[in-house]
Amino acid sequence: MSATTRIPTESPRRRGALLPTIVVASAVVLLFVLFTSVWTDRLWFVSMKFPQVFTITFVTRIVLFLVVGLVMALAIVGNTALAYRLRPSTRPGPMASELLERYRETLESRFVQIMIGLGIVVGLFAGVSGASQVGTWLGWLNRTPFGVTDPRFGFDVAFYVFELPWLRWVVAMVSTMLVFSTIAAAIVHYVMGGLRIAKGDRRVTTRAAQAHLSILIGLTVLMFAVNAWLDRYSYQTTTNQLLTGLSYTDDNARVTASLVVAIITAICALLFISNVFLRRWMIPVAALVLAIVSSILLTMIYPAAIQAFEVNPNEPDKERPYIQAHIEATRAAYGIDQVEITNYDAATEATAG
């Protein structure tokens, strides 16, 4: 009998254990770093006799992380799943390429896994962004009127301190959610054949895909209109080249321009939503192009022209009311607006040398 020599081989199970070990070790190190940071903050607040501040802030941060991450993940994953559900039962023709066909097969065979992974990634990033706004949220939640009215728009000054920052962040997050939902839905519609790019083919989308994308784009454009509306009030807290607050150009050009842009953009959003029934992309797309051109003209070129040709040649006279209002507001904020100024003649009794 001939002896058989066995060559030792590396166990696949042992070789595959390296990556999970690295992942677990990295997670442990990350959790330890987070724990030490949080515990250090807690010890500091306890030493300052304000443990409740740490508790409220810490719990609020966790709640914001979970709520914002969950809402963002559900919105994007939900629209992606809806686009997959609205896929056509039969494709009108062959796919544009073999690569696109493989993408479709991968999406169909691993749809649940892809949606879970997408939801986790989106939820983590959105949750971190939400947790970073703990101060903004608590300020809005516990807002208190200042009792001082803004002379330009008639709001209590607390609106600019507590409400406007939170509203701007909410609008930004909803806009981000709608933009990514639109992109994800458009990709799925395209991969599954609901959205086709073909020359000479007027009907490039199915009715379901067109309705879905029209509503998403319309809501996205509508959020841009809300953002332009809030821009009117943000000029009160914007630092320009002269001061923090309204300048002549802001008051006489940018505020009105933002209002006009908000109205134009809102009309454009309604055209996109009505495209569910019109089913003609040319009308809302043309309106969107006009809205972008109008925004550039009204919010950039027009204020620059006002500043260059009307303000700069006579800046002291144009800006004097706004500088005076800024000084008065600053004096009132520091509590020195009631100080009486008395002039006196200084008498010097000392002689030179």
Secondary structure, DSSP 8 states (H G I E B T S, - for coil): -----------HHHHTTHHHHHHHHHHHHHHHHHHHHHHHHHHHHHHTT-HHHHHHHHHHHHHHHHHHHHHHHHHHHHHHHHHHHT--SS-SS--S-HHHHHHHHHHHHSHHHHHHHHHHHHHHHHHHHHHTTHHHHHHHHT----S-B-TTT--BTHIIIIIHHHHHHHHHHHHHHHHHHHHHHHHHHHHTTSB---TT-S--B-HHHHHHHHHHHHHHHHHHHHHHHHHHHHTTS-B-SS-BS--HHIIIIIHHHHHHHHHHHHHHHHHHHHHHHH--THHHHHHHHHHHHHHHIIIIIHHHHHIIIIIGGGHHHHHHHHHHHHHHHHHHHTT-TT---------------
